[in-house]
């Protein structure tokens, strides 16, 4: 496993799964249960996706942003402020994230 | 010359805001919040100020505070104080407005209006005892179906949170009041989650079809630290649902639900209604969202205006103002001292 990114861990726990980049509403239908949701910032329109996600990573945000609050409610590991997540992570890549440390590791590209 | 005790109160408010804003990030959905708020500075601040002053002639702070329904909705007005220079308030009026906000919040959060203790305590011990003795609580920690209960409660909270964020244009706190944690004798924590004004029909006509006007969720947790800040963000040390031990829900002030089938129906109703609401705004342009944000702010004053027979609706000049291009709002998000000083100067001017 190679660490490729890090951010602020805001919802504890570990998750592993395939990256699904969600950059606009057209991407919502591509998201599958158990995927890792990767986006610039979550919003209320994404809540149903967040319920299905194994983990969540956003480019921006802090301890009290939408992604952090909803992820903690759902018990889904979440890292925010990863800054380049949507640029560095590719659709379908298998990654591991730790919502405590904020570290993201690549398992398979 | 401002009385020194009043300056101390204002300084505490500014420090609270400095810490709050620097630790978080401003909401950017649907519109960056400081840009959205800019449209309220010119006319709404005056409206808010005049409404409160008029009521102060007839009502106590406590009675006025009840009209806002919960402390966080009042606390949220603090953000408007950054834009005082854009309003036509005189120097002494700016200070009065800041002090009014503090006093109104204090009516609920008596000892700690700024939540510096990281708690939002608005119930007294008698009220807490009454809740704890309720036979409606379902203990889920030893229940065979505990995982199902936990999943449903967490999804209900997530759905309601998102719905509040939607109808309040990103400022979810204007639709909920989470309070506590109230420490129980055995060390467990009671949290009360009030979701209210879920049907603001005058601003969001489709909310007429939503089944729930308000939803109250009582939750008991153990083995977890839960914190609240001045504007009602919930922060916790571990995943919330893992530590939920008991709960019950009251719908519309009277109907108690605590069975799995009832929770499933509630979640289904919230989700399906919310999807319809999202669909109805799928063609919204930027200006449409700005208009809704503005209208909701005026709508919060409806119970106050009703008392002297005034219409809550924004004046025409406010709608015309939406055509202007907003100035960029608060730029410094991460420096708590700069934010504190900026807010202090906005309220008090050059007074030391």
Interface residues (C-beta under 8 A of the other chain):
Chain A: X11 X12 X13 X41 X43 X44 X45 X47 X48 X50 X51 X60 X61 X62 X63 X64 X65 X66 X69 X70 X72 X73 X74 X75
Chain B: X23 X24 X25 X27 X28 X29 X30 X150 X154 X155 X157 X158 X159 X161 X162 X163 X165 X166 X229 X233 X234 X235 X236 X237 X238 X239 X240 X241 X242 X271 X274 X275 X278
